[in-house]
């Protein structure tokens, strides 16, 4: 199959562990992955550098980085001057929706992906949401994804006129973080290029203490795979 005959897929892409694995899965399934990243005012802007680095290394068919002013809305420790929670155990992560939740983020991201997919003539959108090892975000649940997919097929011209049927792919939805690490490792993902930390230091080193870092470390440990993450000295 050549690039001319392969189907394109839009992959929501932060340059983190999950989205990078998702891109690798899309490629394994025969799609030409078109990576879509967002500069949305996140405090961990180093993730944009990681997204560029990983998309290039994985030879994404295209990589689009869109500016979104979610920082102007605020309401999240990722976009406002609010402390990022640290050193929480799994029970605490699962007990409430944390302050790192960005209001309506996946709804907005998927909407932008839907628009780009329609322009590309792509029926398929990949998102690395996970309903097991996650921090309680409501827009990572299967009910949300199913509802968005149903809405998407009512929302865009190409679907309404019968030329596209949008499908939202969630290949990591019911996998543990360890299973995700094993999957990506099998697919040749270089996790040393990725970034997951919510609160990195000025040099881009991971804090090792936020929810995202703790879940990532747990995943590598349980997968029996060496963790290539660059942590802040002292951890």
Buried (B, 14 or more C-beta within 10 A) or exposed (E): EEEEEBBBBBBBBBBBBBBBBBBBBBBEBEBBBBBBBBBBBBBBEBBBEBBBBBBEEBEBBBBBBEEBEBBEBBBBBBBBEBEBBBEBEEEBBEEEEBBBBBEBBBBBBBBBBBBBBBEBEBBBBBBBBBBBBBBBBEBBBEEBBEEBBEBBBEBBEBBEEEEBEBBBBBBBBEBBBBBBBBBBBEBEBBBEBBBBBBBBEEEBBBBBBBBBBBBBBBBBBBBEBEBEBBBBEEE
